[in-house]
Amino acid sequence: MTQVGLADTYGRVATDLRVSLTDRCNLRCTYCMPEEGLDWLAKPELLTDDEIVRLVGIAVTQLGVHEIRFTGGEPLLRRGLVGIVARTTALTPRPEVSLTTNGIGLARQAVALKEAGLDRVNVSLDTIRPDTFQELTRRDRLKDVLAGMAAAQEAGLAPVKVNAVLMRGINDDHAPELLEFCLEHGYELRFIEQMPLDAQHGWDRATMVTADEILEKLGDRFGLQPTDAAARGSSPAEIFSVRGSGQTVGIIASVTRPFCGDCDRVRLTADGQVRDCLFARTESDLRTAMREGADDGELADRWRRAMWKKLPGHGINDPSFLQPARPMSAIGG
């Protein structure tokens, strides 16, 4: 390959790497996995800490990646997490490093993660009502999540961003109170349209709460105004200012307002597969090549080839669309 960085044939260049550290999770969110959980990856299939750091290092030093987001499953379940973060933030050039988590256990690890160099966290939180939280996640852990968010903010992992998915008939009327809660605590809220990434393949467009519906629920009460669209760049969120607060709320409308043309993301699964799109149905294996002795240059070239064939869009709105075989917990957000 002759191109520099992780370019594709449509002129996009990936500079934001999402790295899944595990497919395991300690919640059982109804829109992600069944109550009994899933068949987890066997340990030999998972990348080791050293292998993760090596591939991240190649991405940063050879391929132009400058943002790293560690995801899962639930990344706080990865025993070597703090060390992985520390070794990543020690890279030159130093990337921006963040973490997407459900917040359980974050209260115990927030200070250590900050000391390791972590810049900020995104916490998944779909409701602040304990009964609804238990209904959605099948676990009574809301207090732990809220404590983790507060600890992250106290440790300086700011801004704490909150990711919320609204489910029709369950929490679709919770948008105003979620936003009030985040405004009160100084968190940045992002509503995300539910995407077809559940293990059960039960996603139904007809029941999805859309971006337009969310804006309708919030607009008059909070005086939402769109911010400068040019400032959005490749960010998936449309940002709206909240009247009189100096704060914002975001809407990530992956289904109804696709932003594929500006996508700058690439994903590395916990078992060492490159995914050029969240909804890709094919993957490129770096783990096997690495374990068979490929040097950094060869791995970088394999990664470039994997990205070069990226499709123009995710195709959710095409009648021929098929969900990826892996659910979100195995892909990594």
Disulfide bonds with the S-S distance in Angstrom:
none
